[in-house]
């Protein structure tokens, strides 16, 4: 919502929302829909629908695939996401545990992630200072999802072992974005 608040003041913006079909997804869609109505913003919405998760696939992986398939079909115009440094840290930890150590890339076709060096707390501060409404999806607290488990259970321990983990991953993000120069 912070990025939307920032962009809508100086750009013609279309809001893109993906409905994941979680127990709380209707609340999130209603929130976004009301915001768009109140600010005369165009809204494109798509969701999982009745697609069932294939055996052996995690919900998170399945949702990611469906979400990016939708995003990539939309347009040639840039689609800006609000992936931030905390997302990058969680992704790096998750993928490292699976032997890959990935950084969320700056670009994926027309999808751009320009906020990968900003902390989530910076967006929360902006929202508070500018009175930008936002909704914290209740599913973000459900520990059955690996990312949430990493965020809520593992991150305090990671920060105990390495209080500078965000700087470590920020360096990797910069290398990814600007090369190893």
C-alpha positions, 0 to 999 in steps of 0.5 A: 500500500505504501508503494501504491500511495507513493506511485499513484500521486505521480503516475497512472497506476493500475493495481494488480491483485492476486487472490490466493484462496486462503481463508483471509483472501476475501478480506484482502481483496475487499480491502484493496477493492475499497481502496481502489474505488475510493481513489479511482484506481483501476483494479485487475484481479485474478485468483487460484479459482478451483485449481487444486494443488498437485500432489507433492507441491507446496501451496507456496510454490503452487501459488507463486507459479500461478501468481507469476503466470498471471503477472506475466500475461498482463502487459508489457508495462512494468509491474512493480512489486514491494519485495523488500530486504526482509523478503530477500533475507527470508528467501535467501535463508529458505533457499540456502536450507535447500542448497541454493542460496537465491536472491530475489532478482531485481527483474523477472520479465516485466516484473520489477522489484526496486525496493529490495534494499529497503527494510519492511519497517521503513514501509511501516513507518511511511504508512504510519507517518502518511496515514496510509491504510494497510492490511496485514493478512492473518495468514502471515501468522500461520506457521504451516507456511515455510516462509512464516515459520522462517519469519516468526520462529527462525529469524530471531535465532538467525539474528542472534547468530548474525545480527548483521544478516540484513547487511550480508544479504543487502550486499548480495542484492547489490551484487545481483543488481549492479554486478560484481564491480 
